Amino acid sequence: MTSLLSLYKQRFNLQNATFTRIDYQDSIVAIAYKVTQPNGEELILKICTRTSHYRCEVFFNNYFADRLPAPHIRNTVAPEEGLQGAILMDCLPGTLLKSPDLPEFNDLKEFRWWTLDELLSSPEHFAPSKISYYLQQLLAKGTPIAPIDVGI
């Protein structure tokens, strides 16, 4: 990982920055570093071990950029043969969504992409509870004309 980190330092022009690995139990889609530049500005570097995770991270960060307080993507290195994708983004203050103040998040077991077949055959509980039904309808009929109430 050291040689990859050196490569990303060069690609993002961060040779003089300090990189601190962010270790957290719920890291799912990336290896994350807090990047502190000489002027004190803090950024986050995410190195995605799977191409699909990289694409989802970029898509959803861009999608939610104007809708939620999501970090702005500063730059990316797309995955290619032998190179994991990386995303350099703003560092937003805050804590992970695990807290006694937010008990509904403490029950999360897993966060990942599910296929329709996995949803249909799983004994797990989902929110919304009928997500597989709504997904089947979406795939069969396309996007509904009006929003639907999914019971959340």
Sequence and secondary structure as in RCSB ss.txt:
>XXXX:A:sequence
MTSLLSLYKQRFNLQNATFTRIDYQDSIVAIAYKVTQPNGEELILKICTRTSHYRCEVFFNNYFADRLPAPHIRN
TVAPEEGLQGAILMDCLPGTLLKSPDLPEFNDLKEFRWWTLDELLSSPEHFAPSKISYYLQQLLAKGTPIAPIDV
GI
>XXXX:A:secstr
 HHHHHHHHHHTT TTSEEEEE  TT  S EEEEEE TTS EEEEEEESSHHHHHHHHHHHHHHTTTSS   EEE
EE  BTTB EEEEEE      S  TT HHHHT        HHHHHH  S  SSTTHHHHHHHHHHH S SS    
  
